[in-house]
Amino acid sequence: MIAPRLASLLAVTALAACATTPASDATADDTTGASESSTTATPTTAPDDASSSTGAPIDPDAITYYEHVRPLLARNCVHCHLDGGIAPLALDTYDDAKKFSALIASETAARLMPPYPADNSGDCNTFRDARWLADADIATLAAWHDGGALEGDPATPQPDVPALPTLTGDVRTVVMPEPYTPDADMPDDYRCFVVDNPATGDGDSYITGFDVHPGDPRIVHHVVVFAPNSADAVAEAEAKDAADPGPGYQCFGTSQVSAEIAAAWAPGGGAQRFPDATGVKIQTGGKLVLQVHYNTLAAPGAADTTRVDLAIATEGITAAEFVPLADTGLQLPPGQPSATSSLTTTLADHGYSGLVTVHGVFPHMHLLGRTLHLTANHAGTDHCLVDVPRWDFHWQFLYFYDQPGTLDADDVLFLDCDFDTTTRDVMTQWGEGTGDEMCVAGLWVSKQ
């Protein structure tokens, strides 16, 4: 085996997002707000009666919902923020958006929404399909609220809501074996279901893309598909299922067996394909483990039957895997607003040699995490691979680079994590439990 399997170390990815297409491609050149898709109108504070009976503002330079704000919400928010969606409030009409204008302004200013914990400004890489507002977009939303959340002209043509991507080719479906009603006493219920592997026939098979269809989109917060690494791992998952009353088994963190992450999805994301003709190699036949994170607050007592479409390929695919860079010796003292963990390693430590293509990264901590930073020293120069200044366990992502990079297996990698342990009165250690912690960055790599 080239490297330890990521899924044996990582807690589950939440991956949730409220958009599929960023409002703009913010890069190192546009972090001050320059963006083709950004609105740059000068904010104008208007009195309460600044709108006519038709909703058109008296001041033609004022920032309004229909002209300036609705396009930003359409591109970034309404896949989740609509009636019946996973988000707790709707933003797809003027009346709804106006009620929450202050919240929109504050949440975007703090970069809590759209949820995207990593920095995509260009200071530390840029990522494919980033849910990232340019600074000018954020300024527009703030100015709209400050100016009285004006309506504007309802006759303004409606902006397109970007279509969600779909899968093509050989697509096969896995489905939960029976409906499951999440535990309403748990606002976050993590449940694993053992399902049949759709790959059949001889030779190698690869999962190259996925599309999740939640049975009840109000409560399905994210979904992860795990591919067990052996028959023993499958048997272990089946034993956990049999021992746990009801469908499936409880599984905070990973699938609780040795397995590879084969798919990770969140609402609003649509279908996703692994980049650059890469894929997760899976055993033909056997079983997969389908993990669903349920958030029960929106609809306690609701039952769910989620299915997942998987794109399967047997040729023309480069096998890739998540190589886990992990501080397994983590020890965090209690009562500290800033407790740190660090790791220095190389890909050679994980069995690689020569040049390696790095397609993406998966940062991971648990509930105490605050920040995570990963750099590589390549050819004598430090390169930032990912910077997470606002960690949130409930908003985790796979980050695939706009442009894949190259590392030598002997390049030194530096991983630094920071935690807040003020709520703890005992030492926090590495582990998969809710009271444990992790400092991990999984690199999605392939051999050159």
C-alpha positions in Angstrom: 0.0 0.0 0.0 1.4 3.4 -1.0 0.2 5.3 2.1 -2.2 4.8 5.1 -5.8 5.3 4.0 -7.2 8.7 4.8 -10.5 7.4 5.9 -9.0 5.4 8.8 -7.7 8.7 10.3 -10.2 11.4 9.4 -13.5 12.4 10.8 -16.2 12.7 8.3 -16.3 15.6 5.9 -19.4 17.9 6.2 -18.8 19.7 3.0 -21.9 21.7 3.1 -22.3 24.7 0.9 -25.0 27.1 -0.2 -23.9 27.5 -3.8 -22.3 25.8 -6.6 -20.8 28.7 -8.5 -18.9 31.5 -6.9 -20.0 35.1 -7.5 -16.6 35.8 -8.8 -13.2 34.2 -9.2 -11.4 36.1 -6.5 -7.6 35.8 -7.0 -4.5 37.5 -5.7 -5.2 40.3 -8.2 -8.8 41.0 -7.2 -8.8 40.7 -3.4 -9.4 44.4 -3.2 -12.7 43.8 -4.9 -12.1 44.0 -8.6 -14.2 41.3 -10.3 -16.1 41.0 -13.5 -19.1 39.6 -11.6 -18.9 42.1 -8.8 -21.2 45.0 -8.3 -19.3 48.2 -7.7 -22.1 50.8 -7.4 -21.4 53.6 -5.0 -23.5 53.1 -1.8 -26.1 55.7 -1.3 -28.0 56.1 1.9 -31.7 56.7 1.1 -34.5 57.9 3.4 -37.4 55.6 4.2 -39.5 57.0 1.4 -36.8 56.7 -1.3 -38.8 54.1 -3.3 -41.8 54.9 -5.5 -44.9 52.8 -5.5 -43.4 50.6 -8.2 -40.4 49.9 -6.1 -38.0 51.9 -8.2 -35.6 54.1 -6.2 -35.7 57.8 -6.7 -31.9 57.8 -6.6 -30.7 56.0 -9.8 -27.3 55.3 -8.2 -28.8 53.5 -5.1 -28.0 49.9 -4.5 -31.2 47.8 -4.8 -32.3 44.3 -4.4 -33.4 43.6 -8.0 -30.5 45.3 -9.7 -27.6 44.4 -7.4 -28.4 42.0 -4.6 -30.6 39.4 -6.3 -27.9 38.4 -8.8 -25.4 37.8 -5.9 -27.9 35.7 -4.0 -28.9 33.7 -7.1 -25.3 32.7 -7.7 -24.3 32.0 -4.2 -27.2 31.3 -1.9 -30.6 30.2 -3.2 -29.7 26.6 -3.9 -29.9 26.2 -0.1 -31.8 29.3 1.0 -35.3 28.6 -0.4 -38.5 27.1 1.0 -37.9 23.4 1.7 -34.1 23.7 1.5 -31.6 22.7 4.1 -30.9 26.3 5.1 -33.1 27.7 8.0 -34.3 30.8 6.1 -35.3 31.6 2.5 -33.6 34.4 0.5 -35.2 34.0 -2.9 -37.7 36.9 -2.7 -37.3 40.5 -2.0 -39.5 40.4 1.1 -37.5 37.5 2.6 -34.1 39.1 1.8 -35.1 42.5 3.2 -36.0 40.9 6.5 -32.5 39.4 6.8 -30.5 42.3 5.2 -28.6 42.9 8.4 -27.8 39.2 8.8 -26.7 39.0 5.2 -24.4 41.9 5.6 -22.8 40.7 8.9 -22.5 37.0 7.9 -20.8 37.8 4.6 -18.6 40.5 6.1 -17.3 37.9 8.6 -17.0 35.4 5.7 -19.3 32.9 7.5 -21.5 32.9 4.5 -21.3 31.5 1.9 -19.6 28.9 4.0 -16.1 28.4 2.8 -13.5 28.2 5.7 -10.4 28.2 3.5 -8.8 31.3 2.1 -9.5 31.6 -1.7 -8.2 35.2 -2.1 -5.0 34.0 -3.9 -2.8 34.7 -0.9 -2.7 30.9 -0.4 -3.9 29.2 -3.6 -7.3 29.3 -5.4 -9.7 26.4 -5.7 -12.1 25.0 -8.2 -15.7 26.0 -7.7 -14.9 28.1 -4.7 -17.9 29.4 -2.7 -16.2 32.8 -2.3 -17.4 36.4 -2.6 -15.1 39.1 -3.8 -14.6 42.0 -1.5 -16.6 44.2 -3.8 -19.6 41.8 -3.5 -19.4 41.9 0.2 -19.3 45.7 0.1 -22.4 45.7 -2.1 -24.4 43.6 0.4 -23.3 45.9 3.3 -24.2 49.0 1.3 -27.6 47.6 0.4 -28.5 47.1 4.1 -27.0 50.4 5.1 -29.0 52.2 2.4 -32.3 50.8 3.7 -32.5 47.5 1.8 -34.2 49.2 -1.2 -36.3 47.1 -3.6 -35.6 48.6 -7.0 -37.5 47.8 -10.1 -39.3 44.4 -10.0 -39.4 44.4 -13.8 -35.6 43.9 -13.8 -34.9 40.6 -15.7 -34.5 37.7 -13.3 -30.9 36.5 -13.1 -30.1 32.9 -14.0 -29.6 30.5 -11.1 -26.6 28.4 -12.2 -27.6 24.9 -13.2 -26.2 22.2 -11.0 -23.6 20.0 -12.8 -24.7 16.4 -13.7 -22.9 13.1 -14.3 -22.3 11.5 -17.7 -21.2 8.1 -18.8 -21.6 4.9 -16.8 -23.7 6.1 -13.8 -24.8 3.6 -11.2 -26.9 4.1 -8.0 -26.6 3.0 -4.4 -29.5 3.5 -2.0 -30.0 3.2 1.7 -31.5 -0.3 2.4 -34.5 1.1 4.3 -35.8 4.5 5.6 -34.1 5.9 8.6 -35.6 8.4 11.1 -32.8 10.4 12.8 -32.7 10.7 16.6 -34.5 14.0 17.3 -32.6 14.2 20.6 -29.4 14.7 18.6 -29.3 17.9 16.6 -26.5 16.2 14.6 -27.0 12.5 14.0 -24.2 10.7 12.1 -25.4 7.3 10.7 -23.7 4.7 8.5 -25.5 2.3 6.2 -23.9 -0.7 4.5 -24.9 -0.8 0.8 -24.0 -2.9 -2.3 -21.0 -1.8 -4.3 -22.3 -1.1 -7.9 -19.0 -2.0 -9.6 -19.2 -5.3 -11.3 -17.1 -7.4 -13.7 -13.4 -8.1 -14.0 -10.5 -5.7 -13.6 -10.1 -2.4 -11.8 -13.0 0.0 -11.3 -12.8 3.7 -10.2 -15.3 6.1 -8.8 -14.7 9.3 -10.8 -17.8 11.4 -9.8 -20.9 11.4 -7.7 -24.3 13.0 -7.3 -26.3 12.7 -4.1 -30.1 12.8 -3.9 -31.3 13.2 -0.3 -34.6 11.7 0.5 -35.5 14.6 2.7 -33.4 17.7 1.8 -34.5 19.5 5.0 -32.4 17.2 7.2 -29.6 15.8 5.1 -26.6 18.0 5.9 -24.0 16.0 4.1 -23.2 12.5 2.7 -19.9 10.6 2.5 -19.4 7.3 0.6 -16.6 5.1 2.0 -15.0 2.2 0.1 -13.8 -0.4 2.6 -10.2 -1.6 1.9 -10.7 -5.3 2.6 -13.2 -8.1 3.2 -12.4 -7.8 6.9 -13.4 -4.1 6.8 -16.7 -5.0 5.2 -17.3 -7.7 7.8 -16.6 -5.2 10.6 -19.1 -2.7 9.1 -21.7 -5.3 8.8 -21.1 -6.4 12.4 -21.6 -2.8 13.6 -24.8 -2.6 11.6 -26.1 -5.8 13.2 -25.2 -4.7 16.7 -26.9 -1.3 16.5 -30.7 -1.2 16.8 -32.4 0.2 13.7 -31.1 0.7 10.2 -27.3 1.3 10.0 -25.0 2.3 12.9 -23.8 5.4 14.7 -20.6 6.7 13.3 -19.3 10.2 14.3 -16.1 10.8 12.5 -15.2 8.1 10.0 -17.1 5.0 8.9 -15.3 3.4 11.9 -13.6 0.8 9.6 -10.6 0.9 7.3 -11.9 2.6 4.2 -11.2 5.2 1.5 -13.3 8.3 1.0 -14.9 7.8 -2.4 -17.5 10.7 -2.4 -18.3 13.6 -0.2 -21.3 15.9 -0.8 -23.2 18.7 0.6 -26.5 20.5 -0.3 -26.4 22.9 -3.3 -23.3 21.3 -4.8 -24.8 19.1 -7.5 -22.8 16.4 -9.1 -19.0 16.5 -8.6 -16.2 14.8 -10.6 -12.7 14.2 -9.3 -10.2 16.4 -11.2 -7.9 15.6 -14.1 -9.2 12.1 -14.9 -8.4 10.9 -11.4 -10.6 8.5 -9.4 -10.8 6.3 -6.3 -10.0 2.7 -7.0 -12.6 0.3 -5.5 -12.9 -3.4 -5.2 -15.3 -5.0 -7.7 -18.3 -6.3 -5.9 -18.5 -6.2 -2.1 -19.9 -3.3 -0.1 -19.7 0.4 0.4 -20.5 2.4 3.5 -22.9 5.3 3.1 -22.6 7.9 5.9 -25.3 10.5 6.3 -25.1 13.5 8.6 -28.6 14.5 9.7 -29.4 17.9 11.1 -32.7 17.2 12.9 -33.6 20.8 13.9 -35.4 21.6 10.6 -37.7 18.6 10.7 -37.5 16.4 13.8 -39.1 13.0 13.3 -38.8 13.1 9.5 -37.6 9.9 7.8 -35.1 9.8 5.0 -34.0 7.4 2.2 -31.0 8.9 0.4 -29.5 7.5 -2.8 -26.2 8.3 -4.5 -25.3 8.1 -8.2 -21.7 7.1 -8.8 -19.8 7.5 -12.1 -17.8 4.3 -12.7 -14.9 4.0 -15.0 -12.6 1.1 -15.9 -10.0 2.8 -18.1 -8.3 6.1 -18.8 -8.3 7.0 -15.1 -5.3 7.8 -12.9 -5.6 6.3 -9.5 -5.3 9.0 -6.8 -5.7 8.9 -3.0 -5.8 11.1 0.0 -2.5 10.9 1.8 -3.1 11.8 5.4 -0.6 14.2 7.0 -1.6 13.8 10.6 -0.2 14.7 14.0 -1.3 11.4 15.7 0.7 12.4 18.8 -1.5 15.4 19.5 -1.8 16.5 23.1 -3.7 19.6 24.0 -3.7 21.1 27.5 -7.0 22.2 28.9 -8.1 25.8 29.5 -6.1 27.4 26.7 -7.6 29.9 24.2 -4.7 28.9 21.8 -3.3 25.4 22.0 -1.2 24.3 19.1 -0.3 21.2 17.2 2.3 20.8 14.5 3.8 18.2 12.2 6.8 18.1 9.9 6.8 15.3 7.3 7.3 14.4 3.6 5.4 12.3 1.1 8.4 10.0 1.1 7.4 9.2 4.7 4.2 7.8 3.2 5.8 5.6 0.6 6.1 8.0 -2.4 9.2 8.7 -4.4 10.0 11.1 -7.2 7.6 13.7 -8.5 4.0 13.7 -7.4 1.0 15.7 -8.7 -1.0 17.4 -6.0 -4.6 17.9 -7.1 -6.2 19.1 -3.9 -6.4 19.0 -0.1 -8.8 18.1 2.7 -8.1 19.9 6.0 -9.7 18.3 9.1 -10.0 19.0 12.8 -12.8 18.3 15.3 -14.9 20.7 17.5 -12.1 22.6 19.2 -10.3 23.6 16.0 -9.7 27.3 15.1 -7.1 27.5 12.3 -5.1 25.1 10.1 -2.2 26.0 7.8 -0.2 23.7 5.4 2.9 24.7 3.5 5.5 22.8 1.4 9.1 23.8 0.8 9.7 23.0 -2.9 13.0 23.9 -4.6 14.0 26.1 -1.7 10.7 28.1 -1.7 7.8 27.8 0.7 4.4 27.3 -1.0 1.1 27.6 0.8 -1.1 24.6 0.1 -4.1 25.6 2.2 -4.9 28.2 4.9 -8.0 27.8 7.0 -8.5 30.9 9.2 -12.0 30.1 10.3 -12.3 26.4 11.0 -15.8 25.0 11.5 -16.4 21.3 11.9 -19.9 21.6 10.3 -18.5 23.2 7.2 -15.8 20.9 5.7 -14.8 20.7 2.1 -12.6 18.9 -0.4 -10.6 21.7 -1.9 -9.4 21.0 -5.5 -6.9 23.5 -6.9 -7.6 25.6 -10.0 -4.2 24.4 -11.2 -2.6 21.2 -9.8 0.9 21.5 -8.5 4.0 19.3 -8.3 5.9 18.2 -5.3 9.0 16.1 -4.9 8.4 13.3 -2.4 11.3 14.6 -0.3 9.9 18.1 -0.1 9.3 19.1 3.6 5.6 19.7 4.5 4.7 21.8 7.5 1.2 21.4 9.1 0.1 23.7 11.9 -3.2 23.6 13.8 -4.6 25.8 16.5 -7.3 24.9 19.0 -9.4 26.5 21.8 -9.5 24.2 24.8 -11.1 26.6 27.3 -14.1 24.3 27.6 -12.0 21.4 28.6 -10.6 20.5 32.1 -8.5 17.5 31.0 -5.9 16.8 28.3 -7.4 16.4 24.8 -5.7 13.7 22.8 -5.8 12.4 19.2 -8.8 10.2 18.5 -12.1 9.7 16.6 -14.5 10.4 19.4 -16.4 13.6 19.9 -14.2 14.5 22.9 -11.0 13.8 20.9 -9.2 16.0 18.4 -7.3 15.8 15.1 -4.9 17.9 13.1 -5.0 16.5 9.6 -4.5 17.6 6.0 -5.2 15.0 3.4 -3.5 15.7 0.0 -5.2 14.3 -3.1 -2.2 13.0 -5.0 -1.2 10.9 -8.0 2.1 9.6 -9.2 3.8 11.2 -12.2 
